[in-house]
Amino acid sequence: MPDDMTASSTELKGVLKQVLGETGLADDAPTLTIMSQDIWAKGKTAEFVASPETLPQLQETVRAAHARGISLNPRGAGMSYTKAYAPDRPNVGILDLSRLNKIIELNTDDMYVTVQAGCTWASLLEALKAKNVRTPFWGPLSGLTSTVGGGLSQNNAFFGAGKYGSTGDSVLCVAVVLADGTLVRTGTGGTAGAKPFWRHYGPDLTGLFVGDAGTLGYKAEITFRLIPMPAHEDWASYEFTSRDACARAMAQMMREDIASEIFGFDPELTKVRLARASLLSDAKTLTNVIKSQGSLLKGLKEGAKVAMAGRGFMDEAAYTLHFAVEGRSKAGVTEEIKILKDIAEANGGKEIENSIPKIIRANPFGPLNSILGPQGERWVPIHGIVPVSEGEGCWRDIDAGFDAMRDELDKYDILTGALITSLGTTGYLIEPVFIWPEEIYEIHEQTVEDQVLAKMPRHEPNPDATAIVEKARATVLETFSKHGAAHFQIGRTYPYKAGRDTDAFALLERIKSTLDEKGIVNPGALGLNEL
């Protein structure tokens, strides 16, 4: 690092210790190591980690870094697998937003909630349940630790996404700290004397900061709209003998605009889920199934079904599809789930015990032990979102790409699988995953529960296998590009810049240079300010 940059960084750390206090700034080697890596890759080691606890502290931190030309990469819970915040150059600080975790306003009269960016999805849901309300989209599977701000920067799939779309579709307004420390509020949050109750008043500035990979500004507060907590829900699971039938069934279900979630697994991923743990290994899981049913009698009945099914309901691993429907009346939910069941059966599906969607709904934000394989292997996903009519063909082409690499994958014991899930009536998400023997990182040690990690074998460094995983990921990305895919969590992995219309990307560059003329807000992400 040039001497002048070293001096600037040293000076900045001195200033930030005054702004944030001793506990708000870290530059010890263990902290810098873990905060500079994600689930997939290790970045350049950061110079420091700044952890503001208040909005004024956030603004002062950003101002001080801007004055010295020091880049800051925003980090939420660290669940990226696309190098979203991992530094790609020296002299970068990590802006840890996890301590900005408060709920600012819960307004059930005007039906919105405002939270700080570091609030977790699990914390938000717990607070809203007490008022019998919910955000329409209500979190990813990693919501136990994943933050709302990270979800807004990267976008999310899963809970509620089948009906309401992704994170950004439920957002009304945001408060963003720009590169120079200026605070901007979008929507009616930026109207003098108004509440943050409405997104659209003039150009949609909120949309600029949805899915921006944290490159246009630092999210401080996010306002979501609220809906009543659904009074009834039901679930169903089906198995299919072929990938194409499973894929086709989900596409047809999506067009009905009924399910709050639709998700499916190929046989390999189903086997992995079953290998990780018995459905009854955690008594809390079964207890939550019983509690979530609304009445003791129904709870005991549904709990008994799960207990009796055990793991035997999917011993013959097949392509499986699971879906949940929610609504105001039991009759309405019953009618709608029958429509989806009819679609499954028309495509050759065979109904199986609905333990998986039932358990996931009762325990939506479980421990993140699944970031490792069942035998302590490394795990990494990659995904694409294609038009609903392209889902079947895209999934078929991804599998063909794996078949072409079969010898290499088998040589290094690399397991592949796939998850599919729905985003409204138009977005068909396919998420291939890779599991392979490789050493784990500090972030895995920190994330996986100690009692689970203690039972897992450890693997030696296996760079040759990881190189094949990287090659396979690149093959998947090529397939997605051929199908015109979009992506969440773009980070520094997905080919956003390469695939964009030239004039569209030029417009983004002009916006970036206006908001961040020094190019120091998460440089490199989205292909902006690349080295």
C-alpha positions as CSV (number, residue, x, y, z in Angstrom):
1,M,0.0,0.0,0.0
2,P,1.4,3.5,-0.8
3,D,2.6,5.4,2.2
4,D,0.0,8.2,1.8
5,M,-2.8,5.6,1.7
6,T,-1.4,3.9,4.8
7,A,-1.2,7.3,6.6
8,S,-4.8,8.1,5.6
9,S,-6.0,4.7,6.8
10,T,-4.2,5.1,10.1
11,E,-5.6,8.6,10.6
12,L,-9.1,7.4,9.8
13,K,-8.9,4.6,12.4
14,G,-7.9,7.2,14.9
15,V,-10.9,9.3,14.0
16,L,-13.3,6.4,14.0
17,K,-12.2,5.3,17.5
18,Q,-13.4,8.7,18.7
19,V,-16.7,8.5,16.7
20,L,-17.5,4.8,17.5
21,G,-15.8,4.1,20.8
22,E,-13.4,1.3,21.4
23,T,-16.1,-1.4,20.8
24,G,-17.1,0.2,17.5
25,L,-13.8,-0.2,15.7
26,A,-11.8,-3.4,15.2
27,D,-8.5,-4.0,13.4
28,D,-7.3,-7.2,15.1
29,A,-6.3,-10.0,12.7
30,P,-9.0,-12.6,13.7
31,T,-11.8,-10.0,13.2
32,L,-10.4,-8.7,9.9
33,T,-10.0,-12.3,8.6
34,I,-13.6,-13.4,9.3
35,M,-15.2,-10.1,8.2
36,S,-13.3,-10.2,4.8
37,Q,-14.7,-13.6,3.7
38,D,-18.0,-15.0,2.7
39,I,-19.4,-18.5,2.3
40,W,-17.7,-18.9,-1.1
41,A,-14.5,-16.9,-1.1
42,K,-11.9,-14.9,0.9
43,G,-11.4,-11.3,-0.1
44,K,-8.4,-9.1,0.4
45,T,-8.0,-8.5,4.2
46,A,-9.8,-5.4,5.2
47,E,-8.0,-2.6,7.0
48,F,-10.6,-2.2,9.7
49,V,-14.2,-3.0,10.7
50,A,-16.4,-0.1,11.7
51,S,-19.6,-0.9,13.5
52,P,-21.8,2.1,14.0
53,E,-24.7,1.9,16.5
54,T,-26.6,5.0,15.6
55,L,-27.5,6.9,12.4
56,P,-25.3,9.9,13.4
57,Q,-22.4,7.5,13.9
58,L,-23.0,5.9,10.5
59,Q,-23.0,9.3,8.9
60,E,-19.8,10.4,10.7
61,T,-18.1,7.2,9.7
62,V,-19.0,7.6,6.1
63,R,-18.0,11.3,6.1
64,A,-14.6,10.5,7.6
65,A,-13.8,7.8,5.1
66,H,-15.0,9.9,2.2
67,A,-12.7,12.8,3.2
68,R,-9.7,10.5,3.0
69,G,-10.8,8.5,-0.1
70,I,-11.0,5.2,1.9
71,S,-13.5,2.7,0.5
72,L,-16.1,1.1,2.7
73,N,-17.9,-2.1,1.9
74,P,-21.2,-2.6,3.7
75,R,-21.8,-5.9,5.4
76,G,-24.9,-7.3,7.1
77,A,-24.8,-10.9,8.4
78,G,-22.2,-12.1,6.0
79,M,-24.3,-14.7,4.2
80,S,-23.1,-13.8,0.7
81,Y,-21.8,-16.4,-1.7
82,T,-20.9,-13.9,-4.4
83,K,-18.1,-11.9,-2.8
84,A,-20.8,-9.2,-2.3
85,Y,-18.8,-7.3,0.4
86,A,-15.4,-9.1,0.3
87,P,-12.8,-6.5,-0.5
88,D,-11.2,-6.9,-4.0
89,R,-8.4,-4.4,-3.4
90,P,-6.3,-3.2,-0.5
91,N,-7.1,-0.2,1.8
92,V,-10.8,-1.1,2.2
93,G,-12.8,-0.9,5.4
94,I,-15.8,-3.1,6.3
95,L,-18.8,-1.2,7.4
96,D,-20.6,-3.6,9.7
97,L,-24.2,-2.6,10.0
98,S,-25.3,-5.4,12.3
99,R,-25.5,-3.1,15.4
100,L,-28.0,-0.9,13.7
101,N,-30.7,-3.4,14.5
102,K,-33.7,-1.5,16.0
103,I,-37.3,-1.3,15.0
104,I,-37.9,2.5,14.6
105,E,-41.7,2.5,14.1
106,L,-44.4,-0.1,14.0
107,N,-47.5,1.7,12.8
108,T,-50.6,-0.6,12.4
109,D,-52.9,2.4,11.8
110,D,-51.1,3.3,8.6
111,M,-49.8,-0.3,8.0
112,Y,-46.1,0.2,7.8
113,V,-43.0,-0.7,9.8
114,T,-39.6,1.1,9.7
115,V,-36.5,-0.8,10.8
116,Q,-32.8,-0.2,10.9
117,A,-30.7,-2.0,8.3
118,G,-29.1,-4.5,10.7
119,C,-32.4,-5.8,12.0
120,T,-32.7,-9.5,11.3
121,W,-35.8,-11.0,9.5
122,A,-36.4,-13.2,12.5
123,S,-36.4,-10.2,14.9
124,L,-38.8,-8.3,12.6
125,L,-41.2,-11.2,12.3
126,E,-41.3,-11.7,16.1
127,A,-42.1,-8.1,16.7
128,L,-44.8,-8.1,14.0
129,K,-46.5,-11.3,15.2
130,A,-47.3,-9.6,18.5
131,K,-49.5,-7.2,16.5
132,N,-50.9,-9.9,14.3
133,V,-49.4,-8.3,11.1
134,R,-46.6,-9.2,8.7
135,T,-44.7,-7.8,5.8
136,P,-45.9,-9.4,2.5
137,F,-42.5,-10.9,1.7
138,W,-41.2,-11.9,5.1
139,G,-37.7,-13.3,4.7
140,P,-35.2,-15.8,3.3
141,L,-34.5,-19.2,4.8
142,S,-31.4,-17.6,6.4
143,G,-33.5,-15.1,8.3
144,L,-32.2,-16.1,11.7
145,T,-29.2,-14.0,11.1
146,S,-29.7,-12.4,7.6
147,T,-30.4,-8.7,7.9
148,V,-33.1,-6.6,6.3
149,G,-30.5,-4.2,4.8
150,G,-28.6,-7.0,3.3
151,G,-31.8,-8.3,1.8
152,L,-32.6,-5.0,0.3
153,S,-29.2,-4.6,-1.2
154,Q,-29.1,-8.1,-2.6
155,N,-32.8,-9.0,-2.9
156,N,-34.2,-12.3,-1.4
157,A,-36.4,-15.2,-2.3
158,F,-38.7,-17.4,-0.3
159,F,-41.2,-16.7,2.4
160,G,-44.2,-15.0,0.8
161,A,-42.3,-14.6,-2.5
162,G,-44.7,-16.9,-4.4
163,K,-47.5,-14.4,-3.8
164,Y,-45.8,-11.1,-3.2
165,G,-42.4,-11.3,-5.0
166,S,-39.0,-10.5,-3.5
167,T,-37.8,-8.1,-0.8
168,G,-38.0,-5.0,-2.9
169,D,-41.6,-5.6,-3.8
170,S,-42.6,-5.0,-0.2
171,V,-40.5,-1.9,0.4
172,L,-42.0,1.6,0.6
173,C,-39.2,3.9,1.5
174,V,-35.5,3.8,2.5
175,A,-33.2,6.2,4.3
176,V,-29.8,6.0,2.7
177,V,-26.4,7.5,3.6
178,L,-24.6,8.5,0.4
179,A,-20.9,8.4,-0.1
180,D,-20.3,11.8,1.4
181,G,-22.5,11.2,4.5
182,T,-25.6,12.9,3.1
183,L,-28.8,11.3,4.3
184,V,-31.5,10.8,1.7
185,R,-35.0,9.6,2.3
186,T,-37.0,8.2,-0.5
187,G,-40.8,8.0,-1.3
188,T,-43.0,10.0,1.0
189,G,-40.3,9.6,3.6
190,G,-38.6,12.4,1.7
191,T,-41.6,14.7,1.8
192,A,-41.5,17.5,4.4
193,G,-43.8,16.6,7.3
194,A,-45.0,13.3,5.8
195,K,-44.9,9.7,7.0
196,P,-43.0,7.0,5.0
197,F,-46.3,5.4,3.9
198,W,-46.0,5.5,0.1
199,R,-43.3,4.6,-2.4
200,H,-44.5,6.5,-5.5
201,Y,-44.3,10.3,-5.5
202,G,-42.4,11.3,-8.6
203,P,-39.5,9.1,-9.9
204,D,-39.1,5.9,-7.9
205,L,-35.9,6.7,-6.0
206,T,-36.5,3.7,-3.6
207,G,-36.0,1.4,-6.6
208,L,-32.4,2.7,-7.1
209,F,-31.4,1.2,-3.8
210,V,-33.1,-2.2,-4.3
211,G,-30.7,-4.9,-5.5
212,D,-27.8,-2.3,-5.9
213,A,-25.3,-4.7,-4.2
214,G,-24.6,-1.8,-1.8
215,T,-22.9,0.3,-4.4
216,L,-25.1,3.4,-4.5
217,G,-25.3,4.1,-0.8
218,Y,-25.4,2.7,2.7
219,K,-28.9,1.6,3.8
220,A,-29.8,3.0,7.3
221,E,-33.5,2.5,7.6
222,I,-36.1,0.5,5.5
223,T,-39.9,0.9,5.6
224,F,-42.1,-2.0,4.6
225,R,-45.8,-2.1,4.1
226,L,-47.8,-4.5,6.4
227,I,-50.6,-6.9,5.8
228,P,-52.8,-8.8,8.4
229,M,-51.3,-12.1,9.5
230,P,-53.1,-14.8,7.5
231,A,-55.6,-16.7,9.7
232,H,-55.3,-20.0,7.9
233,E,-52.7,-22.0,6.0
234,D,-52.3,-25.4,4.5
235,W,-49.5,-27.3,2.7
236,A,-49.0,-30.2,0.4
237,S,-46.1,-32.2,-1.1
238,Y,-45.8,-34.2,-4.2
239,E,-43.2,-36.4,-5.8
240,F,-42.5,-36.8,-9.5
241,T,-40.6,-39.4,-11.4
242,S,-39.1,-36.8,-13.8
243,R,-37.5,-33.4,-13.6
244,D,-39.6,-32.0,-16.5
245,A,-42.9,-33.0,-14.9
246,C,-41.9,-31.4,-11.6
247,A,-40.7,-28.2,-13.4
248,R,-43.8,-28.0,-15.5
249,A,-46.1,-28.4,-12.5
250,M,-44.5,-25.5,-10.7
251,A,-44.8,-23.3,-13.8
252,Q,-48.5,-24.1,-14.0
253,M,-49.0,-23.4,-10.3
254,M,-47.2,-20.1,-10.5
255,R,-49.6,-18.8,-13.1
256,E,-52.6,-19.4,-10.7
257,D,-51.2,-16.8,-8.3
258,I,-52.3,-18.8,-5.3
259,A,-49.3,-20.2,-3.4
260,S,-47.4,-18.1,-0.9
261,E,-44.4,-20.4,-1.6
262,I,-43.7,-23.1,-4.1
263,F,-40.4,-24.9,-3.9
264,G,-38.9,-28.1,-5.1
265,F,-35.8,-30.3,-4.9
266,D,-34.1,-32.7,-7.2
267,P,-33.3,-36.2,-5.9
268,E,-29.8,-35.4,-4.9
269,L,-30.8,-32.3,-2.8
270,T,-33.6,-34.3,-1.3
271,K,-31.1,-36.9,-0.1
272,V,-28.9,-34.2,1.3
273,R,-31.8,-32.7,3.3
274,L,-32.6,-36.2,4.7
275,A,-29.0,-36.9,5.5
276,R,-28.5,-33.7,7.5
277,A,-30.8,-34.7,10.3
278,S,-33.8,-36.7,11.3
279,L,-37.0,-34.7,11.2
280,L,-37.4,-35.5,14.9
281,S,-33.8,-34.8,15.9
282,D,-34.9,-31.5,17.4
283,A,-37.8,-31.6,19.9
284,K,-38.2,-27.8,19.4
285,T,-39.1,-28.4,15.7
286,L,-42.0,-30.7,16.6
287,T,-43.1,-28.4,19.4
288,N,-43.3,-25.5,17.0
289,V,-45.3,-27.5,14.5
290,I,-47.8,-28.2,17.3
291,K,-47.9,-24.6,18.5
292,S,-48.3,-23.1,15.0
293,Q,-51.6,-24.8,14.2
294,G,-53.8,-22.5,16.2
295,S,-55.5,-25.1,18.4
296,L,-54.1,-27.8,20.6
297,L,-56.2,-30.5,18.9
298,K,-55.1,-29.6,15.4
299,G,-51.5,-29.1,16.6
300,L,-51.4,-32.6,18.2
301,K,-52.9,-34.1,15.0
302,E,-50.3,-32.4,12.7
303,G,-47.5,-33.1,15.1
304,A,-48.5,-36.8,15.1
305,K,-48.4,-36.9,11.3
306,V,-44.8,-35.5,11.3
307,A,-43.7,-37.9,14.0
308,M,-45.3,-40.9,12.3
309,A,-43.8,-40.0,8.9
310,G,-40.3,-39.6,10.3
311,R,-38.0,-39.7,7.3
312,G,-39.7,-42.7,5.6
313,F,-42.1,-40.6,3.5
314,M,-39.2,-39.9,1.0
315,D,-37.0,-43.0,1.3
316,E,-37.3,-43.3,-2.5
317,A,-35.8,-39.9,-3.3
318,A,-37.6,-38.4,-6.3
319,Y,-38.2,-34.9,-7.6
320,T,-40.4,-33.3,-5.0
321,L,-42.5,-30.2,-5.0
322,H,-43.9,-28.5,-1.9
323,F,-46.3,-25.6,-1.6
324,A,-48.1,-23.5,1.0
325,V,-51.4,-21.6,0.7
326,E,-52.6,-19.0,3.2
327,G,-55.7,-16.9,3.6
328,R,-58.5,-15.5,5.7
329,S,-60.8,-18.5,5.7
330,K,-60.3,-22.3,5.9
331,A,-62.8,-22.8,3.0
332,G,-60.8,-20.4,0.8
333,V,-57.5,-22.1,1.6
334,T,-59.0,-25.5,1.0
335,E,-60.4,-24.5,-2.3
336,E,-57.1,-23.0,-3.5
337,I,-54.9,-25.8,-2.4
338,K,-57.1,-28.2,-4.3
339,I,-56.4,-26.3,-7.4
340,L,-52.7,-26.7,-6.9
341,K,-53.1,-30.4,-6.0
342,D,-55.0,-31.0,-9.2
343,I,-52.2,-29.4,-11.2
344,A,-49.6,-31.6,-9.5
345,E,-51.7,-34.8,-10.2
346,A,-52.3,-33.7,-13.8
347,N,-48.6,-33.7,-14.3
348,G,-48.1,-37.2,-12.8
349,G,-47.4,-36.1,-9.2
350,K,-48.0,-38.5,-6.3
351,E,-49.0,-36.9,-3.0
352,I,-46.7,-37.6,-0.1
353,E,-46.7,-36.5,3.6
354,N,-46.4,-32.7,3.8
355,S,-43.8,-32.7,6.6
356,I,-41.3,-30.5,4.8
357,P,-43.5,-27.4,4.1
358,K,-45.2,-27.9,7.5
359,I,-41.9,-27.9,9.4
360,I,-40.4,-25.0,7.4
361,R,-43.5,-22.9,8.0
362,A,-43.5,-23.7,11.7
363,N,-39.7,-23.2,12.0
364,P,-39.0,-20.6,9.2
365,F,-35.7,-19.3,10.5
366,G,-33.7,-22.3,11.7
367,P,-29.9,-22.4,12.6
368,L,-27.7,-22.0,9.5
369,N,-26.1,-25.5,9.7
370,S,-26.9,-26.1,6.1
371,I,-24.0,-23.8,4.9
372,L,-22.0,-27.0,5.2
373,G,-22.7,-30.4,3.7
374,P,-23.9,-33.3,5.9
375,Q,-20.4,-34.6,6.3
376,G,-18.7,-31.2,6.9
377,E,-18.2,-30.5,3.2
378,R,-18.1,-27.1,1.7
379,W,-21.4,-25.9,0.2
380,V,-22.1,-23.2,-2.3
381,P,-25.2,-22.3,-4.4
382,I,-25.6,-20.2,-7.5
383,H,-28.9,-19.2,-9.0
384,G,-30.8,-17.6,-11.8
385,I,-34.3,-16.2,-12.3
386,V,-35.8,-17.0,-15.7
387,P,-39.3,-16.4,-17.2
388,V,-41.8,-18.9,-16.1
389,S,-41.9,-20.5,-19.6
390,E,-38.1,-21.0,-19.6
391,G,-37.9,-22.8,-16.3
392,E,-38.3,-26.3,-17.6
393,G,-35.8,-25.9,-20.4
394,C,-33.3,-24.0,-18.3
395,W,-33.2,-26.7,-15.6
396,R,-32.8,-29.3,-18.3
397,D,-29.9,-27.4,-19.9
398,I,-28.2,-27.0,-16.5
399,D,-28.4,-30.8,-15.9
400,A,-27.0,-31.4,-19.4
401,G,-24.0,-29.2,-18.5
402,F,-23.4,-31.3,-15.3
403,D,-23.7,-34.4,-17.4
404,A,-21.0,-33.1,-19.7
405,M,-18.7,-32.6,-16.7
406,R,-19.7,-35.8,-15.0
407,D,-16.2,-37.4,-15.0
408,E,-14.6,-34.3,-13.4
409,L,-17.4,-34.0,-10.9
410,D,-17.2,-37.6,-9.9
411,K,-13.4,-37.6,-9.7
412,Y,-13.5,-35.0,-7.0
413,D,-16.6,-36.2,-5.2
414,I,-18.5,-33.1,-6.1
415,L,-22.2,-33.5,-5.5
416,T,-24.7,-31.3,-7.4
417,G,-28.3,-30.6,-6.6
418,A,-31.0,-28.1,-7.4
419,L,-33.7,-26.1,-5.6
420,I,-36.5,-24.4,-7.5
421,T,-38.8,-21.7,-6.1
422,S,-41.3,-19.2,-7.4
423,L,-41.3,-15.4,-7.4
424,G,-44.8,-14.1,-8.1
425,T,-46.3,-15.3,-11.4
426,T,-43.3,-14.4,-13.6
427,G,-40.0,-15.3,-11.9
428,Y,-38.8,-18.9,-12.0
429,L,-35.8,-19.3,-9.7
430,I,-33.4,-22.2,-10.1
431,E,-30.6,-22.6,-7.6
432,P,-28.0,-25.3,-8.3
433,V,-25.8,-26.2,-5.3
434,F,-22.4,-27.8,-5.0
435,I,-21.2,-29.9,-2.1
436,W,-17.6,-31.1,-2.1
437,P,-14.8,-32.1,0.3
438,E,-12.8,-29.0,1.1
439,E,-11.5,-27.2,4.2
440,I,-13.9,-24.7,5.8
441,Y,-13.4,-21.1,6.6
442,E,-13.6,-19.1,9.8
443,I,-17.0,-17.9,8.8
444,H,-18.3,-21.5,8.7
445,E,-16.9,-22.0,12.2
446,Q,-18.7,-19.0,13.4
447,T,-22.0,-19.7,11.8
448,V,-22.6,-23.4,12.3
449,E,-23.8,-24.5,15.7
450,D,-21.0,-25.8,17.9
451,Q,-22.7,-29.1,18.7
452,V,-23.3,-29.7,15.0
453,L,-19.8,-28.7,14.0
454,A,-18.3,-31.0,16.6
455,K,-19.8,-34.1,15.0
456,M,-18.6,-33.2,11.5
457,P,-15.4,-34.5,10.0
458,R,-12.8,-32.0,8.8
459,H,-11.4,-32.0,5.3
460,E,-8.0,-31.1,4.0
461,P,-7.4,-28.2,1.5
462,N,-8.7,-29.4,-1.9
463,P,-7.9,-26.7,-4.4
464,D,-8.2,-29.0,-7.4
465,A,-11.8,-29.9,-6.5
466,T,-12.7,-26.2,-5.8
467,A,-11.3,-25.3,-9.2
468,I,-13.8,-27.8,-10.8
469,V,-16.6,-26.3,-8.7
470,E,-15.6,-22.9,-10.0
471,K,-15.6,-24.2,-13.6
472,A,-19.1,-25.8,-13.1
473,R,-20.4,-22.5,-11.7
474,A,-19.2,-20.7,-14.8
475,T,-21.0,-23.3,-16.9
476,V,-24.2,-22.7,-15.0
477,L,-23.8,-19.0,-15.5
478,E,-23.4,-19.4,-19.2
479,T,-26.6,-21.5,-19.3
480,F,-28.5,-18.9,-17.3
481,S,-27.3,-16.1,-19.7
482,K,-28.6,-18.1,-22.7
483,H,-32.0,-18.1,-21.1
484,G,-31.9,-14.4,-20.3
485,A,-31.7,-14.8,-16.6
486,A,-31.7,-12.2,-13.9
487,H,-29.9,-12.7,-10.5
488,F,-30.2,-11.6,-6.9
489,Q,-27.0,-11.0,-4.8
490,I,-25.1,-9.9,-7.9
491,G,-22.0,-9.0,-5.9
492,R,-18.8,-9.7,-7.9
493,T,-19.9,-13.0,-9.3
494,Y,-22.9,-12.6,-11.7
495,P,-22.2,-11.1,-15.2
496,Y,-24.3,-8.0,-14.6
497,K,-22.1,-5.6,-16.6
498,A,-21.3,-8.0,-19.4
499,G,-25.0,-8.8,-20.0
500,R,-26.5,-5.4,-19.8
501,D,-27.5,-3.2,-22.7
502,T,-24.6,-0.8,-23.2
503,D,-26.7,2.4,-22.8
504,A,-28.5,1.0,-19.7
505,F,-25.2,0.3,-18.0
506,A,-23.9,3.7,-19.0
507,L,-26.9,5.3,-17.3
508,L,-26.1,3.3,-14.1
509,E,-22.5,4.5,-14.3
510,R,-23.7,8.1,-14.5
511,I,-25.9,7.6,-11.5
512,K,-23.0,6.0,-9.6
513,S,-20.6,8.9,-10.4
514,T,-23.2,11.4,-9.3
515,L,-23.8,9.6,-5.9
516,D,-20.2,8.5,-5.4
517,E,-17.8,10.6,-7.4
518,K,-14.8,9.0,-5.8
519,G,-16.0,5.4,-6.5
520,I,-15.5,4.3,-2.9
521,V,-18.9,2.8,-2.0
522,N,-18.3,-1.0,-2.3
523,P,-16.1,-0.7,-5.4
524,G,-16.1,-3.6,-7.8
525,A,-19.6,-4.8,-7.0
526,L,-22.1,-4.7,-10.0
527,G,-19.0,-4.2,-12.2
528,L,-18.8,-0.6,-11.1
529,N,-15.3,0.9,-10.4
530,E,-13.7,-2.4,-11.2
531,L,-9.9,-2.7,-10.9
